[in-house]
Amino acid sequence: MMTKRRGRFSILGVLLGAFFMTSVLGVGLALRLGLDTAYDNTRNLWIAMTHADLKDAQNAMRNRIERMQRRNIWVAREVANGDLSPDDTAIWDNTLAALVTNELDVTAIGLLMPDGRFRWYDPKTDRTVSRQADPQEDIIARSLIAFGPGQSITQFPRWNSLVNQVVITEMIPLFQRGEYIGSLVQLVSLGDFSRDLKTDPTEAGRTPFVIVNDHVIAHPALPDWHQLHPPANIGTDDVLGVLPRIGDLADPVLAQMDQWQTFDFNDGRTPDGTNGSTASALETEGGYHVIITRKFEESAGLPIVMGMHFDPTVFTREWERLKLATLIGTAIMVLAIILAVMIAHYFTRPLKRFSAATRQLETGILDNLPILPGSHIIEFNDASRSFNNMAITLRDRERIGRLFGKFLPTAIAQQLLASDDDTGNIQSRQCEASILFVDLVGFTTLSEKIAPQRIVTILNAYFAKATAIIEQNGGIITQFQGDAILAVFNAFDEVPGHADAAVRTAVALQTLVHNELFDGEELRCRCGINTGLLVAGNVGAPDRLTFTVHGDAVNSAARLEAKNKELGTRILIASTTFDQLSDPSQARLADEILLRGRSETTAVYTIPIDGID
């Protein structure tokens, strides 16, 4: 009764299913990778652009301060050299005015005198004004005397009562003939520094800012805040009153500055060229925001941080491109599947013919096997040619099988194949030969412990390698007796030095079992070798013959193998074998024993093996 086949599919179904799965997987993976790549590239581009803008702003601020410092140092040097003096008010005022002619960012430049008066030039009104100095600046100026000439000091944002705004101050002490005569002071409005940061309103999704501690210096919403909070009533020392705190502006990203997290780039790599900037992230109700900040290195006393933040709206176009790519990819996949169906039908025709031929081959009827036609497909053509050759070979193998089933040794099989006689008869012959009997040690005990199928696996592994060794040395295996092997040398083919060949084989077999495992099991064997007359021929029924050897020499080899256990040896050879060795020194006398069926004792020898015995 035929059992119902389950879990089997046609080649057409497999091809179409596999193609469909790989296509969907491939297109989906490509779309996903494309999305990730586009997202990462856009993100990294915006981060790099923002970094460049921040770096430019930092450089602009640095350049402005450096220009202020150079002006201060130049004036201090001229005063110290006697080439310029505040006492000559006309030249002094003209010099200061000339220094800031093209510097629109300077709010005031003048001399803070030791008596606490500040005489300065106002570029906006082009006038010189003299008033009592801001008390805080007077204190700072007096502290600079200890620094000596030539060092210009930058004081970062604070309120100045003279100009009624928050300024950055650049000061340097002036000395004339070694005597302190006052400090040169330059004031720059924070509004000028704010303009250094690009705040293009057309850049949707990107918001620039500058903060000092928790106060905002620059921000797109800052002008609106100042309109609502005019500084008219601010005290002269209240710098905080004119700088809104980060929570005062309608900017949820700045308001939650304490919740910023280090930005995760996923791939572990920051965009190229962003050294010196810090990337952070914040999740708000309005979306996911990325913040890039950079510290103004020259503001160690009062840290100034410049930055920009932007949200995922900048990635909208990438999502639109993904939608288009998805539609195109889906259309291509559908077309590919249609094409795959057509190709699969074309490919399965020769496969179906091949399948029908193999099913007929399965029945064992070889005479009517079809000849498969060739194909333009190389692999199909090769398969057809191979199948046709196989059919021819199988027909020959049927005849070979009838002969091989009767004889095991290759030499005998070759003689039978060379003849036209299918009877399998080979004339018996008497000859002198060396007989090797090999038996495994303890295999019966091992067989009781493991499954029968594994016993067969172990024996097959052992017999395969043992047979190769025996045949390499010219031996013919006449019998496999359980786990034992009977091999003869010079019984059918002439083997010069057959005694040496038998001994070499025994040594090789001992080395084999000593060095290798067979299906994970360790085996040991004993070998008995005898040389003498025997009769070689085929025996058995007409339809089942076997080639074997007979004689006392054969029995003696088996008895010598058994004596190994008694003498504690691995290889025992008879004196008849010893006498024919080309190098008798390789053997040593083991004992004088009486073999069964003999009336006199005979000397037996063993072969020591380096590394084993």
C-alpha positions, 0 to 999 in steps of 0.5 A: 500500500502506497503511503500518502506523500506529504510536504512535497511541492512541484519545482514550479511552485518552489521556484515561484515561491522562492522568487517571490520571497526573495523579491519581497525581501530584497525590495523591502530591504533595499527600501529600508536601507535606502530610508536609513541611508537617506535619513542618516545622510540628511541628518548628518548634512544638517548637523555638518551645516549647522556646525559650519555656521556655528564655527563661522559665528565663533570665528566672527566673534573671535575676530571682533574681539581680536580686533578690539585687543589689537586696537587696545595693544596698539594704543597702549604701546603708542602711549608707553612710547610717548607717541600718543598722549591723552593730554593732547585731547584733539589728537587723542580724540581723532585717533580713537575716532579713526580706530573705529571708523570702519568698526560698526560694532563698537558702541564706545571707545575711551579712557577710564581715568584714575579719578573714575571719570570715563571720557569716550568717543561715541561712533553713532553720534560722532561726539566725545562724551565725559561722565563718571564711569560705571562703578563696576568698570572702575573697579575692574580697571583698577584691578588691571593695573597689576597686569602691567602694560601690554595685556588686554582683558575681555570682560563678558556680558554685563549691564553698562549704565553709561550706554544703557545696554548689555555690552562686552568690555575690552580693557587695557591699562595705559602707562606713560613713563611707567606711571598708570594714567588710566585704562583704554575701554572699548564697549561692544553691544551684544546685539552686534555679537548676535548678528554673527549667528545666522538667523535666516528665517527662510530656513524652516525647522532650524532655530539659532540661539546664543546663551550665557549660563541660563540667559539668552543673548541671541534668538529669533524671538528675542526682539519680540521679548524686548518689546514686551520687556523694555529695559527702561526701569532696569537698575544699573547693575542688573544684567539679568534683567535685560537677558531673558532666561531660557524659559522666558522665550516661547522655545520648548527646546531651550526651556527643557535644556536640562533634559537634553540627551547626548545624540545617538548616531546609531552607527557610532560615527559622528559626521565628518568635520564636526569636532568641537561641537556637541550634538544632543536630542530632545523628545517633546510633544512637538516632535523629536529635536536635534540640538547642535551647540558650540562653546565660545572658547574665549569666554572662560570667565562667563561661558557663551554657548552658541547653538541651533536646534532643528526638528524632523520637518527637515526630513519631509522630502526624504519621506516623500522620496521613500514613498515614490521609491516604494511605488516604483519598487512595488511595480518592478517587483510585480513585473519581475514576478510575471517574468519569473512565472514565464521563465519558471515554466520554461525551466521546469519543462526539462526538469519534468522530463528528467523527473519522469525518467528518474521515476522510471529508473526507480522501477528498475527497468533499464531497457526502456529508459528514455534518451533525454534531449539536450538543452540550450541551458548548460546545466540542463544539458549537462544533466541530460548528458549525465543521465543518458551516460548513467543509464548506459553505465547502469546497464553495464553495472547490472552485468558487473553486479552479477559478477561482483556479487560473487567475488569481493577481491578487485583483482578477481573481479577484473579478471571476470570482467575481462572474460566473456564467461558469466559463470564466474568460474576461476581455476583453483591454484596452490601457491605459497602465500602470506596470510594476515588475520586481523581481529578487533580487540573487545569489539563484542563488549563494545557491541553490547553497549551501542546501537546496532546501526552505530556498530555498522557505521563504526565497522564500515569506517574501520573496514574502509581504511583497513581495506585501503591499506591492505590493497596498497600493499598488494593484499586481497581480502578474502573474508570479512568475518564479523569484525575480523579480516582475512587477507592473503598476499601472493595467493592470486596476484604475484606479490614479490616479498609477500612476507614483508608486505604482510608485515608492513600491512600489520604495522600500518593497521596498528598505526591506523587504530592507534592514531584514529577514531572511528565514528568517535570510538577508539579501536584496537586490533591484533594481527597474526601472520603466517606464510605457507602453502594454501589453495586459492579458488572459488567455492559455493553454489553456481549462483553464489560463489566466493573466492577463498583460501584453504589450508593449515597455513590459513588456520595457523594465522588465525591461531597466531592472532589469538595468541597475541592476547596470551603473550600481550603482543599486537602482532605475531608472525610465524617462523616461516614468515620471519625466515622470508623477511628482508630485514629480520632485525625488525622482529624479536622473538616472542615465545616458543608455542605449540599451535593446535594441531601441531606436535612440536613447538614453533618460534613466534616473533613480534614486531615492535612499533615505535610510539606504540609499544 
